[in-house]
Each structure stands twice: as C-alpha cells, then as structure tokens.
Amino acid sequence: MAERVIAPSAPELVLETDTGSTVMSPSHDYHVGRDPMCEIVIDDARVSWHHAVLRPEADHWTLADENSTNGTYADGRRVHEWGVGAGSVIRFGNPSDGPRAILVDRPAPAPERPSAVSMPGLTGTFRRPTTIRPLPARTVRIGRGPDNDLIVDDLVASRRHAELRALPDGTYEIVDLGSHNGTFLNGLPVTRAPLGPGDIVGIGHSAFCLVGDELQEYVDTGEVSLDVQDLTVAVDRGRKTLLDHVSFPVGEKCLLAVVGPSGAGKSTLLGALTGQRPADHGTVLYDGRDLYRDYAELRQRIGLVPQDDILHAQLTVRGALSYAAELRFPQDTAKAERRARVDEVIRELGLEERAGQHVHSLSGGQRKRVSVALELLTKPSLLFLDEPTSGLDPGMDRSVMHMLRGLADDGRTVIVVTHSVLSLDVCDRLLVLAPGGKVAYYGPPEDALAYFGFEQWPEAFEAFERDRDRDWSGDFRVSPSHRQYVADSSAQPRVDRSGPVVITPPPRPRSRSAQLGTLIRRYTAALAADRTFLAIMIALPFVMGAMARALAGSKLTQETAMNALLILCVGGVLTGATNAVRELVKERTIYQRERAVGLSRSAYLLSKVVVLGTITVLQAVVLTLVALLGVDLNAPGGEGVVMSPLVEITVAVALLAFTAMMLGLLVSALVRKEEVTMPLLVLLAIVQVVFCGALLKLHGVPGLEQLSWLVPSRWALGAMAGTVGLSRIVPGELTGDPLFRHSAGVWLLNIGMLIVLSAVFGLAVSRLLRRHEPAVMRK
C-alpha cells in the first residue's frame, strides 16, 4: 500500500482567555461565541451567539468573523478574515475593552501526570490537557447545560452532571448529581468521593484531574491507541483454546483488518477487545487505561457494528437513528439536541438523500452505513465492525471499506473483522489469525502474502487448514515483522494481570420507565409500518370468529356448543401465538447490542408485552364478538357465574390469547433461527387442541391430567364451559370434567390459572433473554 501523503499542519497553540486556557489542535475548528455549544464560550453581552471561528489552514491559523454584531478585532484592527499565530491578541465586541484572547505557543508537557491510569506517562488521552484552569475555591458545577460553571460539550453528559466541591480543609470531593451515564473516579462509578492529586474524574468523553494548583481537562477526541497484551480465552474448562496469547498494538487513526479461516477466533477476539466477553487472561489498554477495569466509563467510547444489521427494517433511516439516540443519550437531552446529532451523523455518512427512506428498501451497503451511523451517535473513539461486507458484491465491498478508511482518517481507531480480502490495501495494518486463535502475522497488508510465501490469499488459507500442526505464532514471533510491528511499535510496557477479570456493568443512560416509553413508541411504529403483519392481525380474528359463528349457529346446542367453544380456543391461541412467536428471535442482534449499551431487560420485555398484549386482547374481543354476539349461549337461567355469559367468555378468550402470546414469546426466546418458529407454531396449536379437554378425557388420567395443567387452552375451555353449563347442554364423560362446572369458584380458578401461566411464561422469557446478552450484562 502506498504511503499516504501528510500535508503540513497548523501549529498547536494555546488560546488564553479570562476564564481559562484552551489547547487548539490543528485537527479541529474552534468556534467562539455565547452559544454553550461553542468550543470557546464567552459570556459577554457584546459577544454574538456565534461570533467568530478559528480554523487551521495548511501551516497556519485563520480567524474569521461570523457576521458578528459588534465585530472581531485582531492585532488592533477589525477583521473579517485574518491570519493569526502565536502572539496574536484578539478582542471580541470592542477593540479596547472587549473580552480578550491571546494566542501563545503550547509549552512542553509538564512532567507531572495523572497517576491513576495504568500508564499515565504514555497515554495520549491524558498527555495534553485541552483546558487548564486554576483550582476553584468554591463549588463548581459540571454539566452539559449553559448554566453550569464548567460546561462539558458532550451529549453523553447530563445537563447537570456533577459538582467539584472545595472543602474547608483545602481538599476536594466529587459529587454525582444523579447523572444518567454516571460520574467516574479512576474508572469506577461514584456518587460521592474524596478527590486527590492525580485522581481522574470521568464525565462523558472528558476527564478532569488536579495537577499542582491547576484543574486540567482532557477531552477524548478519538485519536487514541489500543494495546493488546497476551489475550487468552479458553472454554471447556481450559481444554479448548480460542485465543492463544494474542498481542499487537493499534495506533491512532489506524484502520486494522482482522482475517483468518473459520475457527481462528476472530469473533472471540472482537468480544475480548470490546469488553463484551472479556479475555480470561491478558490486558487491553485503551490509550494506557485498563479497558476491563475502567469499562463502565470507557464503554461509552466504544462502538460495535455486528454482522447483522442492528436496525428495525420497517422504520425510516431518520426514525431508526432518532429512536436509538433517545435510548442512548441521557434522559435530560432535549429533542432538538438529539435531532441535531442525528442530522450530523446522517451528513457524515452521506445519507442525506436516504434519510426518509425505509431501512428495508436500502441496498446492503447503505444499510451498513446506517448501522455505522447508529454507532457514531455517541462519538466513539474505537469502532469495531464484524463482517461489514458479508453478502455484498465487490463494488459494495470496496465502498464500505473506503467508508471505514474515511472514518479512521477523521480521527478514530477502526478495527474490522472480515472474510473478504478484496480491499485490504486501504487498511493500515493487517492481523492474520491462524486456527487456535494464534497470531500468524501482524503488519502492513501489502507485506502479508510475501511473508507467508504465497501469491494469493486462498493459498494461504489452504495452508492454515493443511498445516494445522505448524507453529504459526512461533514462526511470527522470531520474524523481523514481529520485532518491527509488534515489539518495537508498542509504547506501553507490559501489564501483568493477576486474578480474575471483573468488569463493572455500565449504567443505564435512561430510567426503566423512560426506556419503556421509547421502546413502546418504537415498537408500535415498526409494527404499524409492517403491512403484512397488519393484514394478518386484522384478518385473523374475523376469519376465526366467522368459523366459530358458522358452527355455533343461532344457539349453542348439543350439536354445536363443543365445536364452537373449541374453535374459540384455537382462535385465541393462534391469535396470541402468531403475534409473538417471531418477535424476539428476529430482534436478537438488536437486543444484544442495545443491552450492551445500557438497555433494561425488563423494559425491553415489558414493551413487547404491552404492545403485543394490547393488540392481542383487542383481537380476542373482536374474535369473540364476531363469533357469539347475538347467539343464544344457552347458559343456565341465561346467567353466567359472576357476569353476563358473553362478557365471561370474552374475558376467557382474551386471557387465553394473552397467555398464548406469552407462550409465543417463550418459544421465540428459545429458538435460534426465525425459520423454525412457524413449524413450532403449528405444533403449539395442535398441543392446545389435544390437551384442552374437548377431545380427550383428561380428568383422572395420571400423567395426562398433570401435563394439561401447563396448557392454557385447558383452563380457558374450562372457564367457557362453566359459563354456559356445558355438561348440561352436552351430557357425557368429557363434559363431566370438574373444571367445566358452572361455579364461581371453578370459573375463578380457571381464570386465575391463565394469569399464573402468563406470569410463569414471562419469568421464563426473562431468564432466556439473559442467555443472549453480553457477558458483562448478565447479573
């Protein structure tokens, strides 16, 4: 791969104002104004909301006035666009006494460093403070809102996030103000804790440290390194190794591709690097910080795009991103703030023309762009992608890889696991894993085939399969490539981990109730956009109700009663189970990813129950009314056991449908593939018919009777039979079942058992959902 030409960049300068200092990196523009979202905020009435902007231009800086009301003055004159550098004096709003800013050369870093990170002297995040302020002598409130003393321009931070309090004895403490994403001290979440020199307070993408008599702020802008040291993962009690002492460094703005044959441990490595399935041994250093130890804080800076799309296909691009932003940003984030960030990532990924298009109508490459856009909402510094080009044609493959190249160049570290070798030339580094999770090569992609001694990648992959006994990692460790690209390229000393890995689960950015509201609205929107589901949902109760009505005739008699009630049971079961049997398995990838970023399991499950339950109960009511409205139910004395006969039957069918829906969710949580749900639905319906008590004698038959207790239709048919006094209408051995008696106690028992079964199925679904969650979230 040809070396990319690096243009000369503007020098790094420090902008000093009356409120503090800002280190200006040549990779960013710096806006000045009263707007709290500006990089340099000046709270003075003479300063416009958006007053001016400082831009890096080639090898110098340019100051441009943004049509401010009172003008911008540089070196004593009013300017509209002016070259500035070290020594320039700028005034805003008035040439003589307006707020002043001075540009100076950035001094060499002070030798004192925050001591609480793993490798403080080597970490880029804490090497260069973004802003330096005198230590406060009072309480300083920190947050996203403009009314804070220290404004953090980060949507991950809460509006009022935390307070840095100066205590009477001259010490300090940090106090969380009920923030949604948490306040962290040395990587661990705290609500109130003493703060000493060198301690790191993490809020969103910013960190604060007491250094001498200064409060230094460090903003994670994305230009971070990753150092992987001796990652080892074993299963089956250590008998099978999935990763075998994997080590490599990843530099800033690097695009790394990970390739290897099936079974080489690529997905295992991805889980270890993202913290979702920590390695058994070894360390991952995020810019010098132990990722596993500080995971609760650093996970906000990690984006993961799974192989399957993490999108609801029925929603529009903007709708999918808007709901994701609502779930991931703090609860106090305004709708306008979320919308602005969504628009920003849409522009960044070139999706402006697709914003109003439904996700299912996009091409594979476009859908992958939307998945990446979703992850970019929270501005991650590390972006991981699992097989992003799977199933794409060569042109789309190339397009996606060039998109990732651009994301890395914009200031991120991007790691992509792939089977494709078509576009490795756009990557900076290539990691080749051999079977058994061993590093066979790490270095520039253009040198890999020559290292292996092959001309084509298929030959290399065949060699991995053919020579399974060869020590690929041993060969690489003694090679010049290992010395040049691994041993000599890692700036971090080795960190030896002792004891098991313990990861603190991340906090929830929103309360359960807030998440529930968002999930209900999103799920409702997705179902409303699914025309096939709507058609089935509307037609099914009418069809089943019409069948039951045809059997019932004008009056329930000895010839019609049992069949009519049986059809109502079948209709209730099909109505509920059909609604739910696909709903969890088809969203499994979405659930796994959202759970990893703080989604509540109970809120997710409850959103399904609320939406599907409402639809199911309405369908059951329609089904019953179509079947029996106007029909003589022939109940004893024309009365039910506790209410009118039609109401009692409607309640029984509605509860049966709801319980069948919960059973459908249970099946959906059990299966691995969506394709098997329909055969299971048929089996489910057959079981309900056989064990409801309309075809077989169940009472007093050991085994069958006890098994039937788990079948919802058994209790629903009992409730309906009791309402109409079925043993009187259709005398016989079957209808002599004690659960069919026309008695308030028996009817309430039948209804109560349906409620109990619904609750049991719900608890089972919750436990099964846990199996599919990232390891860090299983608690």
Secondary structure, DSSP 8 states (H G I E B T S, - for coil): ------------EEEEETTEEEEE-TTS-EEEES-TTSSEE---TTS-SS-EEEEEETTEEEEEE-S-SS-EEETTEEESEEEE-TT-EEEES-TTTS-EEEEEE-----S---SSSSSTTT-HHHHS-SEEEE--SS-EEEESSTTSSEE---TTS-SS-EEEEE-TTS-EEEEE-S-SS-EEETTEEESEEEE-TT-EEEETTEEEEEETTEEEEEE--S---EEEEEEEEEETTTTEEEEEEEEEEE-TT-EEEEE--TTSSHHHHHHHHHTSS--SEEEEEETTEETTTTHHHHGGGEEEE-SS--S-TTSBHHHHHHHHHHHHS-TT--HHHHHHHHHHHHHHTT-GGGTTSBGGGS-HHHHHHHHHHHHHTT--SEEEEESTTTT--HHHHHHHHHHHHHHHHTT-EEEEE-S--TTGGG-SEEEEEETTTEEEEEE-GGGHHHHHT-SSHHHHHHHHHH-TTS-HHHHHHTSHHHIIIIITT--S------S---------SS-HHHHHHHHHHHHHHHHHT-HHHHHHHHHHHHHHHHHHHHHHTTB--TTTHHHHHHHHHHHHHHHHHHHHTTTTGGGHHHHHHHHHTT--HHHHHHHHHHHHHHHHHHHHHHHHHHHHTT-B---GGG--SSS-HHHHHHHHHHHHHHHHHHHHHHHHHH-S-GGGHHHHHHHHHHHHHHTSSSSS--TT-TTHHHHHTT-HHHHHHHHHHHHHTHHHHS-STGGG-GGG-S-HHHHHHHHHHHHHHHHHHHHHHHHHHHHTS-GGG--
